[in-house]
Amino acid sequence: MTAVPKTRLTPEQYLAIERKAEHKSEFYDGEVFAMAGATFPHNRVKENLSVLIGTQIKGGPCQSLSSDMRVKVSRTGLYTYPDIVIVCGNPELEDEHLDTLLNPQVVIEVLSESTANYCRTKKYRHYQQIGSLREYILVEQDEPVFEQYARQPTGAWARTDVEGLDQEFAFATVPVRVRLADVYAGVTFPASDGR
């Protein structure tokens, strides 16, 4: 028996399908990857954070967009939907459809058990290829933890962790500070197993 080769799509074919699809999918190297639905804690954390960010940057040069804004990593060809992006100045969009952002300054991903490893490794390496990106933030959904990766003037990325509901998180590149208690308002954390 011979293996049937997978049909690879062009970015144009992916976008034509995606713009009509009921559910969002990522695209990379000719393949389409369906995105799983999110849990209540994931959505609660994302929405709380989106409101807190939007309130603080309103009227300034930056704006935030949540998970319906597709982002393209031009250097690698990845099309993806971050949970929240912040763009400063004029947004650069791929085409006349105005639905694919090319120049985010901040990307935020709320982690789930199924996405955490991908977001910390492969997806992070893709995001590092975005010239405009200055900050990548990972937010746990099941415990009050933020991981911040900020691009330094040398091009290296510096990591800072903030943990605990009594803590405050300050963005490195935009004038936003959030209390973790506010980000996780309405979230019930799983019981600790004692470890």
N, C-alpha and C positions, 0 to 999 in steps of 0.2 A: 504494500500500500504506500502511496506517495503522499507526502504532506501537501495540503493545499495552501499556497502562499496567502498571507493576509493582504487584503486590499488596503493600500495606503492612500490617504487623502492628501490633497494639497491644502494649504491654509485657506485658499478661496473656497474650496469645497466644504471644509469644516465650517467656515463662517456662514455659508449659505444654509447649511443644515442647522447650525446652532441658533441662527436668528429666527428660525421657525419652531424650534424645539420647545417642549413644555418644561423640560428639566435641563439644568446647566451641565455642561461637560467641559473638562479641560482637554487641551490638544497639545501633543508634542510628537515630533518626528513621524508625522503621518498617521498617528493613532489618536483615537478619541477615548477619553476616560470619564465615565459617568461619575458625577459627584453624589455622595450619599447625603441623605437628609440629616439635619442637625437636631440635637436633643434640646429639651427645654433649658437646661443650664447653659448650653452653648449659646442659644439665642438670647437668653436673658443677659449674659455677660456682654455679648456683642452689642445689644441694643443699649444697655446702660452706658457702655463705653462710648458708643457712637454719639449719644446725647451729650455726655460730658465733654467730649472733644468739640462737637459742633457749637455748643454754647460758648466755649472759650475762644474759638477762632473766628466766630461770626464777625463780619465787618472788616476782617483783616485780609492779607494777601493770600491766605491759604483756605482751602475748603476740604471737607471730608466727604467721602462717598462710601456707602456700605456695599455688601456682597453682590449686588447686581452689576457692579462696574467691572467689566472684563479688563484685564491688564495683559499686554503683550510684552514679553521679554525679547526685544528685537534681536539681540545677539545670539540667542539660543533657539528662538522660535516657539517657546512655551506660551500658550494662551491659558490664563487661569483667572480665578475669581477670588481675590483675597477677601477676608472678612471686612476689613476697613482699609481704605487708602486715604492719604492726605496728599493733595497736590497743591503746590504753591506757585503763584504766578499764572501764566496762561497754560491751560491743559493742552497737551499735544495728543491729538487723536489720530488713529490710523487712517480713517477714510471718512467719506461723507455720511456714513451711518452714525457717527459720533458715539459709538458704543464700545470702543477699545482704547483704553488709555495707555500712553507710551511713557509718561514721565512722572510717576509717583515719587514723592519725596520720602514718605513714610508708608510702610506696609505693615499691617497688623493681622496676625492669624490667631484665632482662638483654637486651642488644641483640643483634640479628642483622642481617645485611646487609639483609634485607627489612623489618625493623621499625624500624630506627634513626631514619629520618627522621620517621616517624609518631610515635614516642615522644617525639622532641625538639620536635615542633611541635603538631599537632592534639591528640594525646593529653595532652600537657603542659597545654595550654590547658583541656581538660576537667578534669583533676585539680586545677588551680588553683581551680576552682569548689567544691571540697569544703571546707566551713568548718573541719572538724577537721584537715585535712591541714597538717602543719608541715614536711614534708620529702619531697622527691622525689629518688630516686637512680637514676642510669642506670649500668649496669655493662657494659663491653664484654666480649664472650665470647672474642675473638681476640687481645686484648692487655690487659695489666694496667692498666686505666684506669677510674676512678670519676668521675662527674660528680655533684655534690651541689647541689641547689637547696633552700635553706632559707628559709622564710617569716620575714621580719623583723617586728618590732612595728608598723612602718608599713604592713605588707601587701605590701611589695615582696619580691621573691625574690632572694637573693644566691647566686651560683654559686661553687663551689670545686671545683677539679680535683685529683685525686691520681693519680699515674702511677708505675709501677715496682714490681717484685716486692719491692724492699727497703723499700717505704713502708708506713705504717700509715694506715688510714682511720678517723676518728672521726665517729660520727653526731652531728648537731647537737642533736637533741631527745630522744634516749634514751641511756642509759648503755651504749653498745656501741662497742668499738674492735676492728678486725680488721686483721690483717696481710694484705697483698695476696698474699703467698706462700702463705698458708693458703687464701685464697679460690680461688686458681688451682691448687691442688695437684691433680695428675692431668690437667692440661690441657696439651696440646702445641700450641704456637703455630705458626702458618703461617710458612714461611720468608720473611724480609724480601726485598723486591725492590730494596733499596738506596736507596729514596727517603727 
